[in-house]
């Protein structure tokens, strides 16, 4: 079976978006596809990106977040590659699709394909990504953009208690943390993984009003102003309102619905429609849940001819709580490592 058909089958069975890593793992475990390549997930991601890029609205796949894919319309998708609808009116308008991989995804693919176990300079990584067509950009300084985005991701992961996928070795050299063995960093990540699970369970044990107050605090930490919890209404309407302020320049009125649902109860498309119908003048919507969103809800939230609704699932919620120190506290031991660059300088190298 081709990768495309195998991915369709896996996404049909899952019924919700999956990361390329998950798709590859399920394809291989089910015996739908065989490969001798060392990076099957990268291959799956590249094939799905290629399908979207070449076919546009005719592709059965849609990218819903970095390296995460869903079926554009599960009822339309079949494992027969010739069965795609031909009438234009049958094909829904797609959400915006990026061309190529992102800067960070391109960096990971280059390091996996060409880095071996050694770091590479960010300029060389950018050159390879552009050469292979994995990175498509009209920017004048792609090298600087790649380094900036990788560095930003490293800092964000560290704040959230995650093991960064990249390691900055100094002097512009980048590597992949997964190739650095299972040392202290791996143990810390495993510990923080358990903390994330425990925090999510604590959220589920909260009373509705406690959960909404926690959401209002998180929004304030994220840069919202005039945050106000609305009157309780059996979780049927907007729970929190506020203004998202970006750089003291951009001000966006936001209406937030907070859903404290068990992990298996995904938010469905009608909820998105309900929130959209509850928005006031010049408001945008945000739904925060402890569970997740169905593929239909994700598609509904990004319809091009309607007000977009931002979505935050349970995993994203927990990561943001940890990043802003809400419900957790950071315990950082002092760790010392050999500074090879400094020693080399002392030796006059």
C-alpha positions in Angstrom: 0.0 0.0 0.0 1.3 3.5 -0.8 2.0 5.9 2.0 -0.9 8.1 0.9 -3.5 5.3 1.0 -2.1 4.0 4.3 -2.3 7.4 5.9 -6.0 7.8 4.7 -6.8 4.4 6.3 -5.1 5.3 9.6 -6.8 8.8 9.8 -10.2 7.2 9.0 -9.8 4.7 11.8 -8.5 7.4 14.3 -11.3 9.9 13.5 -9.2 12.8 14.6 -6.0 14.6 13.5 -2.7 12.8 14.1 0.9 14.0 14.1 3.1 12.6 11.4 5.0 10.6 14.0 1.7 8.9 15.1 0.6 8.2 11.5 4.0 6.6 10.7 3.9 4.5 13.8 0.4 3.2 13.2 1.1 2.6 9.5 4.1 0.5 10.3 2.5 -1.4 13.3 -0.5 -2.3 11.1 1.8 -3.5 8.3 0.2 -1.1 5.8 3.6 0.1 4.5 7.2 -1.1 4.7 10.3 1.0 4.5 14.1 0.6 5.2 14.5 4.4 5.7 15.7 5.6 9.1 13.1 8.5 9.3 9.7 7.1 8.3 7.8 9.9 10.1 9.7 12.5 8.0 8.8 10.6 4.9 5.1 10.4 5.8 5.0 14.1 6.6 6.8 15.0 3.4 4.4 12.8 1.3 1.3 14.4 2.9 2.7 17.9 2.5 3.4 17.1 -1.2 -0.2 15.8 -1.7 -1.6 19.0 -0.2 0.7 21.2 -2.2 0.1 19.5 -5.5 -3.7 19.0 -5.3 -4.8 21.9 -3.1 -8.5 21.6 -2.4 -8.7 18.3 -4.2 -6.3 16.7 -1.6 -8.1 14.5 1.0 -5.6 15.8 3.6 -5.5 19.1 5.4 -2.7 20.4 7.7 -4.3 21.5 11.0 -1.1 22.4 12.9 2.7 21.9 12.5 3.3 18.3 11.2 -0.3 17.3 12.1 -2.8 16.2 9.6 -6.5 15.3 9.3 -8.8 14.2 6.5 -10.5 17.2 4.8 -13.7 15.3 4.7 -13.7 11.8 6.2 -16.9 10.8 4.3 -15.2 11.7 1.0 -11.8 10.0 1.6 -11.3 6.4 0.4 -8.2 4.3 -0.2 -8.8 4.5 -3.9 -6.7 7.5 -5.1 -8.9 7.9 -8.2 -12.1 8.4 -6.3 -11.7 12.1 -5.4 -14.7 14.2 -6.3 -14.5 16.0 -9.7 -17.2 18.6 -9.4 -15.9 21.8 -8.0 -19.0 22.5 -5.9 -18.4 19.2 -4.1 -15.0 20.3 -2.8 -15.1 22.5 0.3 -12.9 25.6 0.4 -9.7 24.6 2.3 -8.1 26.6 5.1 -4.8 28.3 4.2 -2.1 25.7 3.5 1.6 26.5 3.9 3.9 25.7 1.0 6.7 23.4 2.1 7.8 22.8 5.7 8.2 25.4 8.5 11.7 26.6 9.4 11.8 24.3 12.5 10.5 21.3 10.6 13.0 21.9 7.8 15.8 22.1 10.3 14.8 18.8 11.9 14.5 17.1 8.5 18.0 18.3 7.4 19.6 17.2 10.7 17.9 13.8 10.4 18.9 13.3 6.8 22.4 14.8 6.8 23.5 15.4 10.3 24.1 11.9 11.5 25.0 12.3 15.2 26.8 15.5 14.7 25.5 19.1 14.8 25.4 21.3 11.7 25.8 25.1 11.3 22.5 26.8 10.9 23.6 28.4 7.6 24.4 24.9 6.2 21.0 23.6 7.5 19.2 26.5 5.7 21.1 25.9 2.5 20.3 22.2 2.5 16.6 22.9 3.3 16.3 25.3 0.4 18.2 23.1 -2.0 15.9 20.1 -1.3 12.8 22.2 -1.6 11.7 21.5 2.0 11.9 25.2 2.9 10.1 27.6 0.7 10.4 31.3 1.6 10.5 34.7 0.0 12.3 36.2 2.9 15.7 37.9 2.3 17.4 36.4 5.4 16.2 32.7 5.7 19.3 31.7 7.7 18.5 34.3 10.4 14.9 33.3 10.5 15.7 29.6 10.9 18.1 30.3 13.7 15.7 32.6 15.4 12.7 30.2 15.2 14.8 27.2 16.4 16.1 29.3 19.4 12.6 30.5 20.2 11.3 26.9 20.2 14.1 25.8 22.5 13.3 28.5 25.0 9.6 27.8 24.8 10.1 24.1 25.4 12.4 24.7 28.4 9.8 27.0 29.9 7.1 24.4 29.5 9.2 21.6 31.0 9.6 19.8 27.7 12.7 18.3 26.3 13.6 20.5 23.3 14.0 18.7 20.0 16.9 20.9 19.2 20.2 21.6 21.1 22.2 24.8 20.5 25.9 23.8 20.7 27.2 27.3 20.4 28.8 29.2 17.5 25.7 28.7 15.4 25.7 24.8 15.5 22.5 23.0 16.0 21.8 19.3 16.8 18.9 17.1 17.7 18.4 16.2 21.4 17.1 12.7 20.5 20.6 11.8 19.4 22.2 12.8 22.6 21.3 9.6 24.5 19.1 9.0 27.5 21.0 11.0 30.1 19.8 13.6 32.6 17.8 15.6 30.1 15.8 12.4 29.3 15.1 11.7 33.0 13.9 15.3 33.5 11.6 15.0 30.5 10.1 11.8 31.9 9.6 13.4 35.3 7.9 16.5 33.7 5.7 14.2 31.6 4.3 12.7 34.8 3.8 16.2 36.2 1.8 17.2 33.1 -0.4 14.1 33.5 -1.0 14.9 37.2 -1.8 18.5 36.4 -4.4 17.5 33.8 -6.0 15.2 36.4 -6.1 18.1 38.9 -7.9 20.3 36.3 -10.6 17.6 35.8 -11.2 17.5 39.6 -11.9 21.3 39.7 -15.3 22.7 40.2 -16.6 24.6 37.1 -16.2 28.0 38.7 -12.6 27.1 39.9 -11.7 26.1 36.4 -13.0 29.3 34.8 -11.1 31.4 37.4 -7.9 29.4 36.5 -8.5 30.1 32.8 -8.9 33.8 33.6 -5.6 33.8 35.4 -3.9 32.1 32.5 -5.3 34.6 30.0 -4.0 37.4 32.2 -0.5 35.9 32.2 -0.7 35.5 28.5 -1.2 39.2 27.9 -5.0 39.6 28.2 -6.4 42.8 29.8 -9.8 43.5 31.3 -10.3 39.7 31.9 -13.7 39.0 33.4 -15.5 35.7 34.2 -19.1 35.9 33.1 -22.0 34.7 35.1 -22.3 30.9 35.3 -24.8 29.6 32.7 -24.5 25.8 32.9 -21.5 26.0 30.6 -23.8 26.9 27.7 -22.3 30.2 26.7 -19.2 32.4 26.9 -17.3 32.0 30.2 -14.6 34.6 30.1 -14.2 37.8 28.2 -11.0 39.9 27.8 -8.8 41.9 25.4 -5.7 40.3 24.0 -3.0 43.0 23.8 0.1 42.4 21.6 3.0 44.8 22.0 0.7 47.5 23.5 -0.4 48.1 19.8 -2.8 45.3 18.7 -5.9 44.9 20.8 -8.3 42.0 20.1 -11.6 41.5 21.9 -11.9 37.8 22.8 -14.8 35.7 24.0 -13.7 32.4 25.7 -15.6 29.2 26.4 -13.9 26.9 28.9 -14.9 23.2 28.7 -13.7 20.9 31.5 -14.4 17.6 29.7 -13.0 14.2 30.2 -10.2 13.2 27.8 -12.4 10.9 25.6 -15.1 13.6 25.1 -13.9 15.6 22.1 -15.4 19.0 21.4 -17.6 18.7 18.2 -18.4 21.1 15.4 -21.8 22.3 16.9 -19.9 23.7 19.9 -17.8 25.8 17.5 -21.0 27.1 15.8 -22.5 27.9 19.2 -19.5 30.0 20.3 -19.5 31.8 16.9 -23.2 32.6 17.4 -22.5 34.0 20.9 -19.8 36.5 19.8 -20.4 40.2 20.3 -19.5 43.0 17.9 -15.8 42.8 16.8 -15.2 39.8 19.0 -13.2 36.7 18.2 -13.7 33.4 19.8 -11.5 31.0 21.7 -12.4 27.5 23.1 -10.3 26.0 25.8 -10.9 22.4 26.7 -9.2 19.7 28.9 -10.0 17.2 26.2 -9.5 17.6 22.4 -11.3 18.6 19.2 -12.8 16.4 16.5 -11.7 16.8 12.9 -15.1 18.3 12.1 -14.6 20.9 14.9 -11.2 21.8 13.6 -12.5 22.2 10.1 -15.5 24.3 11.3 -13.3 26.6 13.4 -11.2 27.6 10.3 -13.9 28.0 7.6 -12.6 30.8 5.4 -16.0 32.6 5.1 -16.7 32.7 8.8 -15.2 34.3 11.9 -12.3 32.0 12.9 -12.4 30.3 16.3 -9.1 29.6 18.1 -8.8 26.2 19.7 -6.7 25.2 22.7 -6.8 21.5 23.7 -5.9 19.9 27.0 -2.3 19.2 26.1 -1.7 22.8 25.0 -3.5 24.1 28.1 -1.3 22.1 30.5 1.9 23.3 28.6 0.8 26.9 28.9 0.0 26.6 32.6 3.5 25.1 33.2 5.1 27.8 31.1 3.5 30.5 33.2 4.0 28.8 36.5 0.3 28.2 37.3 -0.4 25.1 39.4 3.3 24.2 39.4 6.6 25.6 40.6 9.9 25.3 38.9 12.7 23.4 40.7 16.0 23.9 38.9 19.2 22.3 40.2 22.5 23.8 39.4 24.1 21.6 36.7 27.6 22.0 35.5 28.9 21.0 32.1 32.3 21.1 30.4 32.7 24.2 28.3 34.9 22.9 25.4 34.9 26.3 23.6 36.3 28.1 26.6 38.9 25.5 27.2 39.9 25.6 23.6 40.3 29.4 23.8 42.6 29.0 26.9 44.7 26.5 25.0 45.1 29.0 22.2 43.2 27.0 19.6 
